[in-house]
Amino acid sequence: MTDDTLHAWAVDFERQMRESFLRLAHIFEENAAEARNRWQAGTRARTDDPVDALRRLRQLRTEGLITEEEFEATKKAILSRL
């Protein structure tokens, strides 16, 4: 391979990787937004079983779908209903 050919290949490869990354980032953002919407809808719907609500909340935190701050704030709200 000549230097020009190698350079052209590297530039094309970088472009392809950037496009792939942007597509994956978009998919991730869509999934994260959907998960946040489901979580917010679930926290708005009051449950009769606070233990079950805490379990679901912990699962969301474990899966990385909510932050520690969101977890603590929601946990406090659930416990205040007891």
Secondary structure as UniProt FT lines:
FT   HELIX           3..44
FT   HELIX           50..62
FT   TURN            63..64
FT   HELIX           68..80
//
